[in-house]
Amino acid sequence: MKKYLIFRTDRVGDFLFTLKIIKIIKSNNQNSEITVVGSEYNQDYIKSFSGIDKIFTLQNNFFSKIKLIFFLRKKKYDSVIVHDGKKRSKFISFFLKYEKKTICVTDLINTQIDIIKKACDEINLKFDNSCIDFLDNRDYKSKITPFKSYVHLHFDEKWIFNDYIKKYKSIEPNLEELNKFINNILIKNKKLIITTGKKTPKIISEIKRKFDNSKVRFYENQKLTEIENIVINSELLISCHGWISHIASAKKIRQIDIIDSSYPYNKWTSHFRNYYSLNREPFENLSEKILGII
């Protein structure tokens, strides 16, 4: 049985790329043992996936690094994959026992899929394009949503100017603009589910009282697995690019991805299916373009 150790000590969206590597490992070595080193941000979500035998959490402090080295040195690995490319992960991997090691580095040329292909070459794994279907083994039979068919709007902090990257163009709507946008979706005979991030934007708290829950439902502070379920059972996802965009692509859910023109998102989305992207701009213009796609 081959043993693989993978470092993914950043966030949830980044871990979804590691799921592609895990699927490739399993297709090459079905009985392989896979250990993942995660972070405090993604550890709970990682635990929701089968096929991962052990999970260690790395906190970004010296004591946590030393403690982790002590545990991981007890075993020799066939392959160590530093998929996050972080200095902390490279430091820990230096002290471990292994046959092969690959360090993945994000650059200005290669897409994330290119990086995975390179890692596979370095540790003698046969790359398979089916890795982009990394959610095939998830069970979505138990829907948590009340609608048979609906549009999913994920309205998190990325829609709010003061809560997101300041150099990005503002897309923040005012109450009247968001109200009009939601009503225009309903005019198209669509039901709507709106989810939020960890913190519910104030505008969502204000607007949710205006709508009949037989047509619009608001879900706040949901677990990631619950939001995942809502995405998978929707007919269309509208969101600002993030982990949720990768979920939609993995299950070929039609999506409208709001991105900023200053950032090379194509390095992360080159393999997406059923995908539309719109550049960030004032909400009045952006909403019209979204409605044109719906």
Secondary structure, DSSP 8 states (H G I E B T S, - for coil): --EEEEE--S-HHHHHHHHHHHHHHHHH-TT-EEEEEE-TTTHHHHTT-TT--EEEE--SSHHHHHHHHHHHTTSEEEEEEETT--HHHHHHHHTSEEEEEEE----SS--HHHHHHHHHHHTT----GGGG-TTTT----S---S-SS-EEEE--GGGSGGGS-TTS------HHHHHHHHHHHHHTT--EEEE--SS--HHHHHHGGGS-TTTEEEE-S--HHHHHHHHHT-SEEEEESSHHHHHHHHTT--EEEEE-TTS-THHHHTT-SSEEEEE---HHHHHHHHHHH-
